[in-house]
C-alpha cells in the first residue's frame, strides 16, 4: 500500500505542539472505518485518541470533516491533527506560585513569568511551568473525571518570554485546542521592543523559518521552503523611542522563535535578545552615558523584551469565544519608561 505522510510542528521546541498527518489510501484499499485505517498507520496512537480527535472535527477526508465511523475508500486522502505526544518523563510536582487568570474543569489560562521553562527537558527537570501545574492539579479540591493526567500543552512560550498561555486539563480540550491552533482560528498578539526605528507604521513579515545549519539551537530565515516552513508575522508600531521601537505582533503561524527570528531578519533584533544579537548596543554610541543607560535597561530584563499580550480561542466544550489580556511585567514597563524619558530628553519624539 502506498501512502504519504506529512508531519507539521513536530519538533519539541516548537511553540505550537501538535502534529498533522495525511495519508492517501491505496487504489486497492478495502473499505474500512477511518479510525481503524488511522490506527494501522499510527501505531503509537490509541484508538481512543483517534476517536476523540474525530469527535472534535480533527479528522478530514477529501476536505470534509468526518466522524470515526466513516468508511475509507480507495484513493481517499485522510488527515488528522493530534496533540503532540507526551514525553515519557517523570513529572515532579512542585509548589511554585502560578498567576492564574482563568480556570475551569477543561482548561487553565495563566501568565507565564520570565526565566521559566515551560516543560521539563534536558537540563531543566525541575522548576518548570509543568512542574508547577502538576502540583496545582493534584491539589485541587475537585477535579474532573475527564482529567488528562498531566498538563496538556498545545503551545509554549520561550524561557524569557512572558505572558498569556492556555493549558488543557482533559484530552477532549487538548485535542480541540490543538485543532484550533492548527486551523489558525486562535488570536494571539505580542508586544516586542526591537532595536532601531521601524520605518513603516505597519507591515507583514512572510519568510520561511528553519533550524540553523550552523547552530541547531537557533532558527534562521531561508529564501525558500527547502530548509524551513512558512511563517507569517503581522506587526504595527505602537511607540517610537528613536533607537528602539515598541511593536505589536499578530501571529498567523507559530514557528519556533518566530517573532525573534523575523525581526532579526529585517534588521531589528529584539531588545536584549541573548540568542539573536539583541543583547548589545545596535543603535547609538557605545560610549559614555548612553552606554550606561542601555546597560541599565538590559539589567531590568532576563532576556528578550517579548510579551504574549493577548490570547483568544473558542472554549473547547462550550464553543464560546474567550479573550484574555495581560499586563506587561513591571520590569518591562520600567524599561519602556526609561526609553520614554530618554527619547524625550534627546528630542526623539
Secondary structure by P-SEA (a helix, b strand, c coil): ccbbbbbccccccccccbbbbbbbbccccccccaaaaaaaacccccaaaaaaaaaacccccccccccccccccccbbbbbbbcccccccbbbbbbcccccccccccbbbbbbbcccccccccccccccaaaaaaaaaaacccccccccccccccccccccccbbbbbbccaaaaaaaaaaaaaccbbbbbbbbbcccccccbbbbbbbbccccccccbbbbbcccccccbbbbbbbbccccccbbbbbbbbcccccaaaaaaaaaaccccccccccccccccccccccaaaaaaaaaaaaccccccccccccccccccccbbbbbbcccaaaaaaaaaaaaaaaaaccc
